[in-house]
């Protein structure tokens, strides 16, 4: 307890009001850390489209092309989801696993808000 009291007295005496203000001023000028947001499409592209689709369907790199096979907000009405869900796509390859199917479903559902 003594050490905490002595430390706080020492720091308050050393810093003074001018030093303290300079420190606060520097803090206020520090920009907030940048956060990198990954869009639903980028997540879908990375997890599903690149490894399973783009090799045969080059246009699927673009969101506008993918949306041609989607009913926004309705996975069960979307050609893309139905074909990967029943395993008819990707053709000649193993079907998508449950995590990949979920990414497709979430992407399609996210479109209803936009």
Backbone as JSON Lines, residues from 0, in Angstrom:
{"i":0,"aa":"X","n":[0.83,-1.19,0.0],"ca":[0.0,0.0,0.0],"c":[0.88,1.25,0.0]}
{"i":1,"aa":"X","n":[1.96,1.21,0.81],"ca":[2.87,2.35,0.87],"c":[3.45,2.64,-0.51]}
{"i":2,"aa":"X","n":[3.82,1.55,-1.2],"ca":[4.46,1.72,-2.5],"c":[3.51,2.34,-3.53]}
{"i":3,"aa":"X","n":[2.25,1.95,-3.47],"ca":[1.26,2.52,-4.39],"c":[1.1,4.01,-4.14]}
{"i":4,"aa":"X","n":[1.0,4.39,-2.84],"ca":[0.85,5.79,-2.48],"c":[2.08,6.59,-2.89]}
{"i":5,"aa":"X","n":[3.27,6.06,-2.6],"ca":[4.5,6.76,-2.98],"c":[4.62,6.87,-4.49]}
{"i":6,"aa":"X","n":[4.28,5.8,-5.21],"ca":[4.37,5.82,-6.66],"c":[3.44,6.87,-7.25]}
{"i":7,"aa":"X","n":[2.21,6.93,-6.74],"ca":[1.27,7.9,-7.28],"c":[1.71,9.33,-6.98]}
{"i":8,"aa":"X","n":[2.27,9.57,-5.79],"ca":[2.78,10.9,-5.46],"c":[3.94,11.27,-6.37]}
{"i":9,"aa":"X","n":[4.85,10.31,-6.58],"ca":[6.01,10.55,-7.42],"c":[5.58,10.86,-8.85]}
{"i":10,"aa":"X","n":[4.66,10.06,-9.38],"ca":[4.21,10.28,-10.76],"c":[3.47,11.6,-10.91]}
{"i":11,"aa":"X","n":[2.65,11.94,-9.95],"ca":[1.9,13.19,-10.08],"c":[2.83,14.38,-10.0]}
{"i":12,"aa":"X","n":[3.89,14.27,-9.19],"ca":[4.86,15.35,-9.09],"c":[5.71,15.46,-10.34]}
{"i":13,"aa":"X","n":[6.08,14.33,-10.94],"ca":[6.95,14.34,-12.12],"c":[6.21,14.78,-13.37]}
{"i":14,"aa":"X","n":[5.01,14.31,-13.51],"ca":[4.28,14.59,-14.74],"c":[3.8,16.03,-14.79]}
{"i":15,"aa":"X","n":[3.32,16.53,-13.68],"ca":[2.8,17.89,-13.67],"c":[1.62,18.02,-14.61]}
{"i":16,"aa":"X","n":[0.98,19.14,-14.58],"ca":[-0.21,19.31,-15.42],"c":[0.15,19.45,-16.89]}
{"i":17,"aa":"X","n":[1.27,20.1,-17.19],"ca":[1.66,20.31,-18.59],"c":[1.98,18.97,-19.27]}
{"i":18,"aa":"X","n":[2.75,18.11,-18.59],"ca":[3.1,16.81,-19.16],"c":[1.86,15.96,-19.35]}
{"i":19,"aa":"X","n":[1.0,16.01,-18.39],"ca":[-0.23,15.23,-18.47],"c":[-1.07,15.66,-19.66]}
{"i":20,"aa":"X","n":[-1.16,16.97,-19.89],"ca":[-1.92,17.47,-21.02],"c":[-1.29,17.06,-22.35]}
{"i":21,"aa":"X","n":[0.05,17.09,-22.39],"ca":[0.73,16.7,-23.61],"c":[0.46,15.23,-23.93]}
{"i":22,"aa":"X","n":[0.43,14.4,-22.9],"ca":[0.16,12.98,-23.08],"c":[-1.27,12.79,-23.6]}
{"i":23,"aa":"X","n":[-2.23,13.48,-22.99],"ca":[-3.61,13.38,-23.43],"c":[-3.77,13.89,-24.86]}
{"i":24,"aa":"X","n":[-3.04,14.94,-25.19],"ca":[-3.1,15.49,-26.54],"c":[-2.6,14.46,-27.56]}
{"i":25,"aa":"X","n":[-1.5,13.78,-27.23],"ca":[-0.97,12.75,-28.13],"c":[-1.95,11.61,-28.28]}
{"i":26,"aa":"X","n":[-2.63,11.24,-27.21],"ca":[-3.61,10.17,-27.27],"c":[-4.77,10.54,-28.19]}
{"i":27,"aa":"X","n":[-5.2,11.78,-28.1],"ca":[-6.34,12.18,-28.91],"c":[-5.99,12.25,-30.4]}
{"i":28,"aa":"X","n":[-4.7,12.42,-30.71],"ca":[-4.28,12.48,-32.11],"c":[-4.0,11.11,-32.7]}
{"i":29,"aa":"X","n":[-3.94,10.1,-31.85],"ca":[-3.67,8.75,-32.33],"c":[-4.92,8.23,-33.03]}
{"i":30,"aa":"X","n":[-4.79,7.85,-34.31],"ca":[-5.98,7.35,-35.01],"c":[-6.41,6.0,-34.45]}
{"i":31,"aa":"X","n":[-7.72,5.74,-34.49],"ca":[-8.19,4.45,-33.99],"c":[-7.66,3.33,-34.88]}
{"i":32,"aa":"X","n":[-7.47,2.14,-34.31],"ca":[-6.96,1.03,-35.13],"c":[-7.94,0.7,-36.25]}
{"i":33,"aa":"X","n":[-7.4,0.38,-37.4],"ca":[-8.23,0.02,-38.54],"c":[-8.72,-1.41,-38.38]}
{"i":34,"aa":"X","n":[-9.99,-1.62,-38.64],"ca":[-10.51,-2.98,-38.62],"c":[-10.83,-3.37,-40.05]}
{"i":35,"aa":"X","n":[-10.44,-4.54,-40.4],"ca":[-10.66,-5.03,-41.74],"c":[-11.93,-5.87,-41.73]}
{"i":36,"aa":"X","n":[-12.94,-5.38,-42.4],"ca":[-14.19,-6.12,-42.47],"c":[-14.21,-6.93,-43.75]}
{"i":37,"aa":"X","n":[-14.56,-8.18,-43.6],"ca":[-14.67,-9.05,-44.76],"c":[-16.15,-9.14,-45.09]}
{"i":38,"aa":"X","n":[-16.48,-8.83,-46.33],"ca":[-17.88,-8.89,-46.73],"c":[-18.34,-10.33,-46.78]}
{"i":39,"aa":"X","n":[-19.64,-10.53,-46.75],"ca":[-20.2,-11.87,-46.87],"c":[-19.76,-12.51,-48.18]}
{"i":40,"aa":"X","n":[-19.7,-11.71,-49.25],"ca":[-19.28,-12.27,-50.53],"c":[-17.83,-12.71,-50.5]}
{"i":41,"aa":"X","n":[-16.95,-11.91,-49.92],"ca":[-15.53,-12.28,-49.84],"c":[-15.36,-13.56,-49.03]}
{"i":42,"aa":"X","n":[-16.11,-13.71,-47.96],"ca":[-16.05,-14.93,-47.15],"c":[-16.52,-16.13,-47.97]}
{"i":43,"aa":"X","n":[-17.61,-15.94,-48.72],"ca":[-18.12,-17.01,-49.59],"c":[-17.11,-17.35,-50.67]}
{"i":44,"aa":"X","n":[-16.54,-16.33,-51.27],"ca":[-15.57,-16.52,-52.35],"c":[-14.37,-17.31,-51.86]}
{"i":45,"aa":"X","n":[-13.83,-16.92,-50.71],"ca":[-12.64,-17.57,-50.16],"c":[-12.92,-19.01,-49.75]}
{"i":46,"aa":"X","n":[-14.03,-19.23,-49.05],"ca":[-14.31,-20.55,-48.48],"c":[-14.93,-21.53,-49.47]}
{"i":47,"aa":"X","n":[-15.69,-21.02,-50.44],"ca":[-16.46,-21.93,-51.29],"c":[-16.15,-21.74,-52.78]}
{"i":48,"aa":"X","n":[-16.28,-20.52,-53.26],"ca":[-16.18,-20.31,-54.7],"c":[-14.79,-20.63,-55.26]}
{"i":49,"aa":"X","n":[-13.74,-20.14,-54.62],"ca":[-12.39,-20.38,-55.14],"c":[-12.06,-21.87,-55.13]}
{"i":50,"aa":"X","n":[-12.24,-22.57,-54.01],"ca":[-11.85,-23.98,-54.03],"c":[-12.79,-24.91,-54.79]}
{"i":51,"aa":"X","n":[-14.05,-24.52,-54.99],"ca":[-15.01,-25.46,-55.56],"c":[-15.66,-25.05,-56.88]}
{"i":52,"aa":"X","n":[-15.7,-23.77,-57.18],"ca":[-16.52,-23.32,-58.31],"c":[-15.74,-22.63,-59.43]}
{"i":53,"aa":"X","n":[-14.84,-21.76,-59.08],"ca":[-14.21,-20.88,-60.06],"c":[-13.38,-21.63,-61.1]}
{"i":54,"aa":"X","n":[-12.89,-22.82,-60.77],"ca":[-12.14,-23.62,-61.74],"c":[-12.95,-23.91,-62.99]}
{"i":55,"aa":"X","n":[-14.23,-24.14,-62.84],"ca":[-15.12,-24.42,-63.98],"c":[-15.98,-23.23,-64.37]}
{"i":56,"aa":"X","n":[-16.3,-22.4,-63.41],"ca":[-17.2,-21.25,-63.63],"c":[-16.42,-19.96,-63.33]}
{"i":57,"aa":"X","n":[-15.59,-19.54,-64.25],"ca":[-14.71,-18.38,-64.03],"c":[-15.48,-17.11,-63.64]}
{"i":58,"aa":"X","n":[-16.66,-16.92,-64.15],"ca":[-17.45,-15.73,-63.86],"c":[-17.89,-15.63,-62.41]}
{"i":59,"aa":"X","n":[-17.8,-16.72,-61.68],"ca":[-18.25,-16.72,-60.29],"c":[-17.33,-15.92,-59.37]}
{"i":60,"aa":"X","n":[-16.29,-15.33,-59.93],"ca":[-15.42,-14.46,-59.13],"c":[-16.13,-13.15,-58.81]}
{"i":61,"aa":"X","n":[-17.09,-12.79,-59.65],"ca":[-17.8,-11.52,-59.5],"c":[-19.15,-11.74,-58.82]}
{"i":62,"aa":"X","n":[-19.42,-10.9,-57.86],"ca":[-20.66,-11.04,-57.1],"c":[-21.89,-10.91,-58.0]}
{"i":63,"aa":"X","n":[-21.83,-10.05,-58.97],"ca":[-22.98,-9.87,-59.86],"c":[-23.32,-11.16,-60.6]}
{"i":64,"aa":"X","n":[-22.32,-11.95,-60.96],"ca":[-22.56,-13.22,-61.65],"c":[-23.15,-14.26,-60.71]}
{"i":65,"aa":"X","n":[-22.68,-14.26,-59.48],"ca":[-23.2,-15.2,-58.48],"c":[-24.66,-14.89,-58.21]}
{"i":66,"aa":"X","n":[-24.99,-13.61,-58.13],"ca":[-26.37,-13.2,-57.82],"c":[-27.37,-13.62,-58.88]}
{"i":67,"aa":"X","n":[-26.9,-13.92,-60.08],"ca":[-27.79,-14.4,-61.13],"c":[-28.42,-15.75,-60.77]}
{"i":68,"aa":"X","n":[-27.8,-16.47,-59.85],"ca":[-28.26,-17.81,-59.46],"c":[-28.85,-17.83,-58.06]}
{"i":69,"aa":"X","n":[-29.21,-16.64,-57.59],"ca":[-29.68,-16.5,-56.21],"c":[-30.99,-15.72,-56.16]}
{"i":70,"aa":"X","n":[-31.87,-16.16,-55.27],"ca":[-33.05,-15.38,-54.91],"c":[-32.71,-14.75,-53.56]}
{"i":71,"aa":"X","n":[-32.48,-13.45,-53.56],"ca":[-32.02,-12.75,-52.36],"c":[-32.87,-13.08,-51.14]}
{"i":72,"aa":"X","n":[-32.2,-13.5,-50.08],"ca":[-32.88,-13.79,-48.83],"c":[-33.53,-15.16,-48.75]}
{"i":73,"aa":"X","n":[-33.5,-15.92,-49.85],"ca":[-34.2,-17.21,-49.87],"c":[-33.32,-18.34,-50.39]}
{"i":74,"aa":"X","n":[-32.54,-18.95,-49.53],"ca":[-31.68,-20.04,-49.98],"c":[-32.45,-21.17,-50.65]}
{"i":75,"aa":"X","n":[-33.6,-21.53,-50.1],"ca":[-34.35,-22.67,-50.65],"c":[-35.02,-22.37,-51.98]}
{"i":76,"aa":"X","n":[-34.94,-21.14,-52.44],"ca":[-35.44,-20.77,-53.77],"c":[-34.29,-20.4,-54.71]}
{"i":77,"aa":"X","n":[-33.06,-20.54,-54.24],"ca":[-31.88,-20.14,-55.0],"c":[-31.25,-21.35,-55.69]}
{"i":78,"aa":"X","n":[-31.08,-21.24,-57.0],"ca":[-30.5,-22.32,-57.79],"c":[-29.13,-22.72,-57.23]}
{"i":79,"aa":"X","n":[-28.31,-21.73,-56.91],"ca":[-26.98,-22.02,-56.39],"c":[-27.05,-22.9,-55.15]}
{"i":80,"aa":"X","n":[-27.86,-22.49,-54.19],"ca":[-27.94,-23.25,-52.94],"c":[-28.51,-24.65,-53.17]}
{"i":81,"aa":"X","n":[-29.54,-24.74,-53.96],"ca":[-30.16,-26.05,-54.2],"c":[-29.19,-27.02,-54.87]}
{"i":82,"aa":"X","n":[-28.38,-26.52,-55.8],"ca":[-27.44,-27.4,-56.5],"c":[-26.28,-27.85,-55.61]}
{"i":83,"aa":"X","n":[-25.8,-26.98,-54.74],"ca":[-24.73,-27.42,-53.85],"c":[-25.29,-28.25,-52.7]}
{"i":84,"aa":"X","n":[-26.52,-27.98,-52.33],"ca":[-27.15,-28.74,-51.24],"c":[-27.41,-30.19,-51.66]}
{"i":85,"aa":"X","n":[-27.9,-30.38,-52.9],"ca":[-28.2,-31.76,-53.35],"c":[-26.96,-32.48,-53.9]}
{"i":86,"aa":"X","n":[-25.84,-31.78,-53.98],"ca":[-24.59,-32.41,-54.4],"c":[-24.38,-32.45,-55.91]}
{"i":87,"aa":"X","n":[-25.29,-31.85,-56.68],"ca":[-25.09,-31.86,-58.13],"c":[-23.97,-30.91,-58.54]}
{"i":88,"aa":"X","n":[-23.61,-30.0,-57.68],"ca":[-22.44,-29.14,-57.86],"c":[-21.64,-29.17,-56.57]}
{"i":89,"aa":"X","n":[-20.38,-29.14,-56.62],"ca":[-19.52,-29.08,-57.8],"c":[-19.46,-30.43,-58.52]}
{"i":90,"aa":"X","n":[-19.63,-30.36,-59.81],"ca":[-19.71,-31.56,-60.65],"c":[-18.37,-32.31,-60.65]}
{"i":91,"aa":"X","n":[-18.45,-33.6,-60.43],"ca":[-17.26,-34.44,-60.45],"c":[-16.34,-34.27,-59.24]}
{"i":92,"aa":"X","n":[-16.8,-33.56,-58.24],"ca":[-16.01,-33.34,-57.03],"c":[-16.85,-33.7,-55.81]}
{"i":93,"aa":"X","n":[-16.21,-33.86,-54.66],"ca":[-17.0,-34.14,-53.44],"c":[-17.95,-32.98,-53.14]}
{"i":94,"aa":"X","n":[-19.1,-33.29,-52.56],"ca":[-20.05,-32.22,-52.21],"c":[-19.47,-31.3,-51.13]}
{"i":95,"aa":"X","n":[-20.06,-30.14,-51.02],"ca":[-19.65,-29.19,-49.98],"c":[-19.95,-29.79,-48.61]}
{"i":96,"aa":"X","n":[-19.09,-29.48,-47.66],"ca":[-19.36,-29.95,-46.29],"c":[-20.39,-29.02,-45.64]}
{"i":97,"aa":"X","n":[-20.81,-29.36,-44.45],"ca":[-21.88,-28.58,-43.79],"c":[-21.47,-27.14,-43.51]}
{"i":98,"aa":"X","n":[-20.2,-26.91,-43.19],"ca":[-19.73,-25.55,-42.93],"c":[-19.77,-24.71,-44.21]}
{"i":99,"aa":"X","n":[-19.38,-25.29,-45.33],"ca":[-19.4,-24.58,-46.61],"c":[-20.84,-24.3,-47.04]}
{"i":100,"aa":"X","n":[-21.71,-25.28,-46.86],"ca":[-23.14,-25.06,-47.17],"c":[-23.71,-23.92,-46.33]}
{"i":101,"aa":"X","n":[-23.31,-23.87,-45.09],"ca":[-23.79,-22.81,-44.19],"c":[-23.32,-21.44,-44.68]}
{"i":102,"aa":"X","n":[-22.1,-21.34,-45.18],"ca":[-21.6,-20.06,-45.71],"c":[-22.43,-19.62,-46.92]}
{"i":103,"aa":"X","n":[-22.79,-20.56,-47.78],"ca":[-23.64,-20.24,-48.93],"c":[-25.0,-19.75,-48.45]}
{"i":104,"aa":"X","n":[-25.57,-20.48,-47.51],"ca":[-26.89,-20.1,-46.97],"c":[-26.84,-18.71,-46.33]}
{"i":105,"aa":"X","n":[-25.83,-18.46,-45.5],"ca":[-25.71,-17.16,-44.83],"c":[-25.53,-16.02,-45.82]}
{"i":106,"aa":"X","n":[-24.75,-16.25,-46.86],"ca":[-24.56,-15.21,-47.88],"c":[-25.9,-14.87,-48.53]}
{"i":107,"aa":"X","n":[-26.64,-15.89,-48.92],"ca":[-27.92,-15.65,-49.6],"c":[-28.89,-14.93,-48.66]}
{"i":108,"aa":"X","n":[-28.92,-15.34,-47.41],"ca":[-29.8,-14.67,-46.44],"c":[-29.39,-13.24,-46.19]}
{"i":109,"aa":"X","n":[-28.1,-12.96,-46.25],"ca":[-27.62,-11.59,-46.0],"c":[-28.08,-10.62,-47.08]}
{"i":110,"aa":"X","n":[-28.4,-11.12,-48.24],"ca":[-28.81,-10.25,-49.35],"c":[-30.19,-9.64,-49.16]}
{"i":111,"aa":"X","n":[-31.01,-10.22,-48.32],"ca":[-32.36,-9.68,-48.12],"c":[-32.36,-8.33,-47.42]}
{"i":112,"aa":"X","n":[-31.29,-8.05,-46.66],"ca":[-31.21,-6.8,-45.91],"c":[-30.82,-5.65,-46.8]}
{"i":113,"aa":"X","n":[-30.11,-5.94,-47.87],"ca":[-29.55,-4.88,-48.72],"c":[-30.53,-4.35,-49.7]}
